[in-house]
Amino acid sequence: MKKFILSLSVIFTFAALLAQPLPRVTPDKAGMDPVRLSNVDAIIENSIKIGEVPGAVLAVVRDGKMVYLKSYGNKSVYPKVEKMDVNTVFDLASVSKPLGTAIAFMQLVEQGKIRLTDNVSMYIPGFKGYENPEGGRPIDIRIIDLLTHSSGLPPYAPAAELVAKYGSPAPEGLIEYIATCKRDFKPGAKFQYSCLNFITLQNVLQNVTGMKLEEYAQKNVFDVLGLKNTTFNPKPEMYAKIAPTERQADGTVILGKVHDPLARLLNGGNSGNAGVFSDAEDMAIIAAALMNGGEYNGKRILGSLTVETMTRVPKDVEQLGRSLGWDNYSSYASNSGNLFHPTKTFGHTGYTGTSIIIDPVSKTAVILLANRVHPEDKGSVVRLRALVANAVAGSVVK
């Protein structure tokens, strides 16, 4: 009987530790003008009307509280029409880079297991540096070069060729290709966005921890925060919540599998560049934690100095505008709009239509989840993201 009572106690304690949804407040209680904020509705509804996206979910967080959470349009229009709701789970695509890979990776940095200035070849044997055309020793690629997209690695890899060569999935073949492929420029010389940077980081993390990235992130980030719908490789019972992506040649749609070809075909969904599925509520909790120095609801995923370092553009690459896993003011940062802090705001976008923006100065976060690749990969959300960001920022009055 005592054991039974003890077991119940453990269960209830564990349940109590699970993260609760962010507290809800009205915009005026959070220092935002509700009329100004409501401009987002017309912006998103017009985007749906002109066919840019079938639907979307918007979450606005201010100072640790959920100020706005709303769904628009449809999550699916093929093979059947299904209405969007605020609990819809999205394939985050490249938003996985900061939320699934960089946060996990920065834990290793603060644990003293990795230095940002370490050479990648320390962790991946045979990983080549940049061959100096003027002769001399190759220039090593460092961890920080990967995190800031200044490594010189190519933007992508030929997925079909690699599948033909190695089979599918073939994570070992993919990292073999990345370790030896041609480097495009000297590390640190310029910014070139590359999925290969974060697949490399994935492999470094796995070699250090002995765990797959999907396992490490689940245990040390997602579960710590008590996230309910955030995971790599979602199980089939979760599919009913997920927004489908692109229609395939055989008439089916991709559902519950990551859209990105390298992540899906070569890495089997466990990938540093893409593969996280999540919803607006869970992402709001991550945003609140980052705006609160790495802690939410008594649960900490990063130290406060780690968050500050992670989201600050390093001095050596100030001209590039990328922080450690995030975009601050590079050429890819148009989703931040025109009104949030010009250098301290950090965020990321995903190919499928997802995005997150966090302004630590005003303590405001904007999470816009749109399914632009459904049913065909032809929608655009570039302008939509900026317009929504401006409307949210313009509603901040205190």
Secondary structure as the mmCIF struct_conf table of DSSP 4:
data_model
#
loop_
_struct_conf.conf_type_id
_struct_conf.id
_struct_conf.beg_label_comp_id
_struct_conf.beg_label_asym_id
_struct_conf.beg_label_seq_id
_struct_conf.end_label_comp_id
_struct_conf.end_label_asym_id
_struct_conf.end_label_seq_id
HELX_RH_AL_P HELX_RH_AL_P1 LYS A 2 LEU A 17
BEND BEND1 LEU A 18 LEU A 18
HELX_LH_PP_P HELX_LH_PP_P1 ALA A 19 PRO A 23
STRN STRN1 ARG A 24 ARG A 24
HELX_RH_3T_P HELX_RH_3T_P1 PRO A 27 ALA A 30
TURN_TY1_P TURN_TY1_P1 GLY A 31 GLY A 31
STRN STRN2 MET A 32 MET A 32
HELX_RH_AL_P HELX_RH_AL_P2 PRO A 34 LEU A 37
TURN_TY1_P TURN_TY1_P2 SER A 38 SER A 38
HELX_RH_AL_P HELX_RH_AL_P3 ASN A 39 LYS A 49
TURN_TY1_P TURN_TY1_P3 ILE A 50 GLY A 51
BEND BEND2 GLU A 52 GLU A 52
BEND BEND3 PRO A 54 PRO A 54
STRN STRN3 GLY A 55 ARG A 62
TURN_TY1_P TURN_TY1_P4 ASP A 63 GLY A 64
STRN STRN4 LYS A 65 SER A 76
BEND BEND4 TYR A 78 LYS A 80
STRN STRN5 GLU A 82 LYS A 83
TURN_TY1_P TURN_TY1_P5 VAL A 86 ASN A 87
STRN STRN6 VAL A 89 VAL A 89
STRN STRN7 PHE A 90 ASP A 91
HELX_RH_3T_P HELX_RH_3T_P2 ALA A 93 VAL A 95
HELX_RH_AL_P HELX_RH_AL_P4 SER A 96 SER A 96
HELX_RH_PI_P HELX_RH_PI_P1 LYS A 97 ALA A 102
HELX_RH_AL_P HELX_RH_AL_P5 ILE A 103 GLU A 110
TURN_TY1_P TURN_TY1_P6 GLN A 111 GLY A 112
BEND BEND5 LYS A 113 LYS A 113
TURN_TY1_P TURN_TY1_P7 LEU A 116 THR A 117
BEND BEND6 ASP A 118 ASP A 118
STRN STRN8 ASN A 119 ASN A 119
HELX_RH_3T_P HELX_RH_3T_P3 VAL A 120 MET A 122
TURN_TY1_P TURN_TY1_P8 TYR A 123 TYR A 123
BEND BEND7 ILE A 124 ILE A 124
TURN_TY1_P TURN_TY1_P9 PRO A 125 GLY A 126
STRN STRN9 TYR A 130 TYR A 130
TURN_TY1_P TURN_TY1_P10 PRO A 133 GLU A 134
BEND BEND8 GLY A 136 ARG A 137
HELX_LH_PP_P HELX_LH_PP_P2 PRO A 138 PRO A 138
STRN STRN10 ILE A 139 ILE A 139
HELX_LH_PP_P HELX_LH_PP_P3 ASP A 140 ILE A 141
STRN STRN11 ARG A 142 ARG A 142
HELX_RH_AL_P HELX_RH_AL_P6 ILE A 143 LEU A 147
TURN_TY1_P TURN_TY1_P11 THR A 148 HIS A 149
BEND BEND9 SER A 151 SER A 151
BEND BEND10 PRO A 155 PRO A 155
HELX_RH_AL_P HELX_RH_AL_P7 ALA A 159 TYR A 166
BEND BEND11 SER A 168 PRO A 169
HELX_RH_AL_P HELX_RH_AL_P8 PRO A 171 THR A 180
BEND BEND12 CYS A 181 CYS A 181
HELX_LH_PP_P HELX_LH_PP_P4 LYS A 182 ARG A 183
BEND BEND13 PHE A 185 PHE A 185
TURN_TY1_P TURN_TY1_P12 PRO A 187 GLY A 188
BEND BEND14 ALA A 189 LYS A 190
HELX_RH_AL_P HELX_RH_AL_P9 CYS A 195 THR A 209
BEND BEND15 GLY A 210 MET A 211
HELX_RH_AL_P HELX_RH_AL_P10 LEU A 213 ALA A 217
HELX_RH_PI_P HELX_RH_PI_P2 GLN A 218 PHE A 222
TURN_TY1_P TURN_TY1_P13 ASP A 223 GLY A 226
BEND BEND16 LYS A 228 ASN A 229
STRN STRN12 THR A 231 PHE A 232
BEND BEND17 ASN A 233 ASN A 233
HELX_RH_3T_P HELX_RH_3T_P4 PRO A 236 LYS A 241
STRN STRN13 ILE A 242 ILE A 242
HELX_LH_PP_P HELX_LH_PP_P5 ALA A 243 PRO A 244
HELX_LH_PP_P HELX_LH_PP_P6 GLU A 246 GLU A 246
STRN STRN14 ARG A 247 ARG A 247
HELX_LH_PP_P HELX_LH_PP_P7 GLN A 248 GLN A 248
TURN_TY1_P TURN_TY1_P14 ALA A 249 ASP A 250
BEND BEND18 GLY A 251 GLY A 251
STRN STRN15 VAL A 253 VAL A 253
BEND BEND19 GLY A 256 LYS A 257
BEND BEND20 HIS A 259 ASP A 260
HELX_RH_AL_P HELX_RH_AL_P11 PRO A 261 PRO A 261
HELX_RH_PI_P HELX_RH_PI_P3 LEU A 262 LEU A 266
BEND BEND21 ASN A 267 ASN A 267
TURN_TY1_P TURN_TY1_P15 GLY A 268 GLY A 269
BEND BEND22 GLY A 272 ALA A 274
STRN STRN16 VAL A 276 SER A 278
HELX_RH_AL_P HELX_RH_AL_P12 ALA A 280 MET A 291
TURN_TY1_P TURN_TY1_P16 ASN A 292 GLY A 294
STRN STRN17 GLU A 295 TYR A 296
TURN_TY1_P TURN_TY1_P17 ASN A 297 GLY A 298
STRN STRN18 LYS A 299 ARG A 300
BEND BEND23 ILE A 301 LEU A 302
HELX_RH_AL_P HELX_RH_AL_P13 SER A 304 MET A 310
TURN_TY1_P TURN_TY1_P18 THR A 311 THR A 311
BEND BEND24 ARG A 312 ARG A 312
HELX_RH_3T_P HELX_RH_3T_P5 LYS A 315 VAL A 317
TURN_TY1_P TURN_TY1_P19 GLU A 318 GLY A 321
STRN STRN19 ARG A 322 ARG A 322
BEND BEND25 LEU A 324 TRP A 326
STRN STRN20 ASP A 327 ASP A 327
BEND BEND26 ASN A 328 SER A 330
TURN_TY1_P TURN_TY1_P20 SER A 331 TYR A 332
HELX_RH_3T_P HELX_RH_3T_P6 ALA A 333 SER A 336
TURN_TY1_P TURN_TY1_P21 GLY A 337 LEU A 339
BEND BEND27 PHE A 340 PHE A 340
TURN_TY1_P TURN_TY1_P22 PRO A 342 LYS A 344
STRN STRN21 PHE A 346 THR A 349
TURN_TY1_P TURN_TY1_P23 TYR A 351 THR A 352
BEND BEND28 GLY A 353 GLY A 353
STRN STRN22 THR A 354 ASP A 359
TURN_TY1_P TURN_TY1_P24 PRO A 360 LYS A 363
STRN STRN23 THR A 364 ALA A 370
TURN_TY1_P TURN_TY1_P25 ARG A 372 VAL A 373
BEND BEND29 HIS A 374 GLU A 376
TURN_TY1_P TURN_TY1_P26 ASP A 377 LYS A 378
HELX_RH_AL_P HELX_RH_AL_P14 VAL A 382 GLY A 394
TURN_TY1_P TURN_TY1_P27 SER A 395 SER A 395
STRN STRN24 VAL A 396 VAL A 396
#
